[in-house]
Amino acid sequence: MAKKCSAGDLRNRIKFEERTLTPDSIGGSTESWAVFYECWAEIKPANASQVWQARQISHRITHKIKIRYTTGIKADMRINFGGRIMQIKKVINVDERNTWLDIEANEGDAS
């Protein structure tokens, strides 16, 4: 059973950003990031056991994030937390109840 979360735990303001490509004048495109969704979240550093388990399944996590359920959050997005960038590795609809999302993310490099 997943840990219960209360509104008081959601004390960090985060932005979900999605990659956008804008055509340029020479036939190419410029990559940028646009805000998709902004919300309050609970952010916790991953503990050593969680980091080890994540490496066993080929992705590295540094943070566990919990938000109220919303549609459209995907692993190809990133999280901007006060200028700190976190790559989303996994999005879990807790208990498939459309109440909470648990997100595993990696701060730093895009791997």
N, C-alpha and C positions, 0 to 999 in steps of 0.2 A: 504494500500500500504506500502511496506517495505521501510525502510530508505535507501537512496542511499549511496553507499560507494565508495570512490575513492582510488586510489593507495596510496595516502598519508596517509590514515587512517590505512593502513596495515603496522604497524611499529614494531610489535612484532614477533620474530621468534619462531615458535613452532614446535614440533615433535609429530606426531600421532604414538602411539605405540600399537602393538597388542601382545596379550599373546601367548607365545609359550611353548610347552611342549617338553622336551628333555629326551629320555629314559636314565635311569641310569643303573648301572651294577647289581643292585639287583632286577630288574623287575619293578621298579617304574618309576617315572618321576620327573624332576625338572622343575618348572615353572619359566619363565623369560619373559622379554618384549623386543621386537625387533622393531626398527624404521620401520614404514610402509611408512610414507610420511613426508616430512619437507616443511614448507612454511611460508610465511608472513601472519599475522593475525591482526585483530582489536580485542582487548580484553577489555571488560568493566565489572566492578563489576555489578551484578544484583542489581536493586533497591529494596526497601522493598516490593513494590507491586508485582514485579515479583517473589520474594522469597515466598510471601504469596500465590500467584496463583499456583506456582509449588508445594507447600506443599498440596494444595487441590487435586492435581492429583497424589499424592503419590511419588513424587520425589523432592529432594531438589536441588536448583540451587544456585550457588554463582557467576557465571560468564556467560556472553553472549559473544560468539566468532563468528566472521565473517571471512570467507576465500573465495577465488575464488573457483568456483565449481571444484570438482574433484570426480571421481568415487571411490567407495570402502570404504569411511569413514562410520563407523558403531558405534552404541551405545555400543558395547562391547569392544571398544578401549579406550585408555586414551590419554590425552594430557600432554606432558612434556614441561613446559614453564620455562626454565632456572633452572631446578631441582624441580620446583613446579609441583606437580602431580594433574591433574584434571580428574575426571571420567566423561565420556560423558554420558549424560542422554537423549539427543534428538538431531537429525540431521534433518534439514529442508532445502529442495531445494527451495529457495525463488522464489515464483511465478511459480514454476515448469519450470523455464527457463534455467536451467543448466548454470547459470551465477555465483550465490553466494550460499554459504551454511551458514545458521545460526545454531549455535551449542549452546546448553545449557549444562553447566557442573557444577560439584560440586568439589570444592577443598577440600582436606582433606580425610575424611573417604570414604570408598567404597560404602556407602549406597546411 
